[in-house]
Amino acid sequence: MPYKIVASQCTSCSACEAECPNTAIAEKAGIFVIDPAKCTECIGHYDSPQCAAVCPVDNTCVVDPALPRHSALT
C-alpha cells in the first residue's frame, strides 16, 4: 500500500521530499502529498519507507489502506 501524508498533521518541513527515491512527494497548497502512482514504499531502495523515517511528526506519513500494496517487478 502506498503511503500518504495526513494533511492536518503536516508541518510543511519538506524533510520527506528529498528522501523519496521515487520523487513521489511534492508540495501542494502548502502541504506535502504523496503521489500513490509513484510510491513504492521504498521497496528496492531502503528497508523502510523514508518519508515515515524522517518525518518529525509521528504518524503523519502512514500507509494508505484504500490503495493496493506495491509489488516489485520480478
KAPELIN-V850871 format. One record per residue. N is the residue number from 1. RES is the residue in one small letter. PHI is phi in degrees with one decimal (999 if undefined). Layout:
# KAPELIN-V850871
N|RES|PHI + N|RES|PHI
This chain:
# KAPELIN-V850871
1|m|999 + 2|p|-65.2 + 3|y|-88.0 + 4|k|-137.1 + 5|i|-107.9 + 6|v|-73.8 + 7|a|-56.4 + 8|s|-69.2 + 9|q|-106.1 + 10|c|-67.8 + 11|t|-97.0 + 12|s|60.8 + 13|c|-75.9 + 14|s|73.8 + 15|a|-59.9 + 16|c|-71.9 + 17|e|-57.6 + 18|a|-71.6 + 19|e|-84.1 + 20|c|-72.7 + 21|p|-72.9 + 22|n|-110.0 + 23|t|46.6 + 24|a|-88.2 + 25|i|-110.4 + 26|a|-144.0 + 27|e|-88.4 + 28|k|-140.7 + 29|a|53.7 + 30|g|87.8 + 31|i|-129.5 + 32|f|-98.5 + 33|v|-130.9 + 34|i|-108.9 + 35|d|-78.5 + 36|p|-63.1 + 37|a|-71.2 + 38|k|-101.6 + 39|c|-73.5 + 40|t|-113.9 + 41|e|61.0 + 42|c|67.1 + 43|i|-60.9 + 44|g|88.8 + 45|h|-117.9 + 46|y|-138.6 + 47|d|-76.6 + 48|s|-145.8 + 49|p|-58.9 + 50|q|-73.2 + 51|c|-60.9 + 52|a|-68.9 + 53|a|-67.6 + 54|v|-99.3 + 55|c|-65.5 + 56|p|-76.3 + 57|v|-112.0 + 58|d|-55.5 + 59|n|58.6 + 60|t|-98.9 + 61|c|-99.1 + 62|v|-132.3 + 63|v|-65.2 + 64|d|-97.4 + 65|p|-68.0 + 66|a|-77.8 + 67|l|-116.1 + 68|p|-68.8 + 69|r|-65.8 + 70|h|-68.5 + 71|s|-121.6 + 72|a|-65.0 + 73|l|-66.4 + 74|t|-116.9
